[in-house]
Amino acid sequence: MNRLLDTEVCNYIIQTGSQDFLNSLEDRMTEEGSTLYISVITYQYLLRSAHERSEPVRGDLLERIRSFRERFLEVAEWTIECAEKFVETDIKLGGGGALDSTMVIAHALVLDAVLVTNKGPYPKLSDLKTEKW
């Protein structure tokens, strides 16, 4: 089953740089023959966060982001279908939530991917599959 990592999970992986975790993740995805995605929404957040730092931290974070993306991920593009699903999801959740998080949830729904998160559950979104890592 394909998975989409939420922003907080990506941030944790990049910040800690845990090789054991990364190796385990790579083995699991290869064994399952599945694709690991991040939303372009998450990708822009990671890049923006890195660029807001001063050197040498900025360069180190940008290198970690690049390495992580190249090793595991397909960056899923934002489409009109994603925008439409975002509106539907935001309404179901009652609006007023974190815009980026709701966009990533909508992206997982469009991709029919499991959302890998440390949040949830989302009882108002019965069609959302989640997995806590």
Residue pairs with C-beta under 8 A, 6 or more apart in sequence:
1 32
1 34
1 113
1 114
1 129
2 34
2 35
2 36
2 37
2 111
2 112
2 113
2 114
3 29
3 34
3 35
3 36
3 37
3 113
3 114
3 115
3 116
3 131
4 36
4 37
4 38
4 39
4 76
4 104
4 107
4 108
4 111
4 113
4 114
4 115
4 116
5 13
5 36
5 37
5 38
5 42
5 73
5 116
6 42
6 101
6 104
6 115
6 116
6 117
6 118
6 119
7 41
7 42
7 45
7 46
7 100
7 101
7 104
8 117
8 118
8 119
9 116
9 117
9 118
9 133
10 38
10 42
10 46
10 68
11 46
11 49
12 118
13 21
13 22
13 25
13 68
14 46
14 61
14 64
14 65
14 68
17 64
22 68
22 71
22 72
25 36
25 72
26 71
26 72
29 35
29 36
29 72
35 74
36 72
36 73
36 74
37 73
37 74
37 75
37 76
37 111
37 113
38 69
38 73
38 75
38 76
39 75
39 76
39 78
39 103
39 104
39 107
39 108
40 75
40 76
40 77
40 78
41 78
41 100
41 103
41 104
41 107
42 100
42 104
43 69
43 75
45 100
46 65
47 62
47 65
49 61
50 58
50 61
50 62
50 65
51 58
51 62
53 61
69 75
76 107
76 111
78 103
78 107
79 110
81 110
82 103
82 106
82 107
82 110
85 106
85 107
85 109
85 110
86 102
86 103
86 106
88 106
89 102
89 105
89 106
89 109
89 125
90 97
90 102
90 106
92 124
92 125
93 102
93 122
93 124
93 125
94 124
101 119
104 115
105 115
105 122
105 125
105 128
108 114
108 115
108 128
108 129
109 125
109 127
109 128
113 129
114 129
114 130
114 131
115 128
115 129
115 130
115 131
116 130
116 131
116 132
116 133
117 130
117 131
117 132
117 133
118 132
118 133
120 130
120 132
121 130
122 128
122 130
